[in-house]
Amino acid sequence: MPHSQPSLRKRCEKILGHLELTHPFSIEGLCNRIAEQRGRPIHLHPLPKEAAESGVCGLWVGTDSVDFVFYEAQTTALHREHIVLHELGHILFGHNSLEAEDNGGQVPTVLGRTNYTTSQEQEAEMLASMIRIRTTGPCPQSATAPRGTLAWLESAMGYGRGSHGRR
């Protein structure tokens, strides 16, 4: 059963309270901070062509010692980043989809994304969206940052002037 929006939002806010979201935002920086919190590295990789062709656009493979996040490479930079944020959402929520049999801890968690109908998918998607919203707008300390909804949308889509909104 899907979670209600208010309780889901509160759970996302709690997780966000433990993240150091920086301006300017860096997906690599966020991965490094999460890896440090978890005590194991996070490696980002494009999905193999076969997986992407099957309809999967993101995948998290977690082991006892490392997390691998795979993303669809043949899409926009903004979409790639959102896919990674979604998979990081699964990590931060502690989701599990497929528990491997006792194989020495080689691959305890595999979680792929193809739809948003499960509670886990909705949680990961909401957290990814909230991270994106908090890291896309103008830096609060910047007096020269563009203002307004149009400026925010331009920034989020990579159309902002100067370095704002560029990756």
Number of C-alpha atoms within 10 A of each C-alpha: 6 12 13 9 12 9 10 17 16 11 16 21 15 11 14 16 10 11 15 11 18 13 15 15 18 14 17 12 13 18 19 16 17 20 16 12 12 15 12 16 17 24 16 16 15 17 19 12 11 9 17 17 11 9 13 17 24 26 26 26 21 21 16 13 13 17 22 17 27 25 30 24 17 13 11 11 14 14 16 19 18 20 23 24 27 28 29 25 25 25 21 19 16 10 17 16 13 13 11 13 10 9 8 10 13 14 19 18 20 19 21 21 17 13 11 12 10 11 14 20 22 20 25 25 21 20 27 22 16 16 21 18 12 15 18 20 23 21 17 8 8 8 9 8 15 18 11 9 10 11 19 21 15 17 20 19 16 17 15 18 13 7 11 22 22 16 11
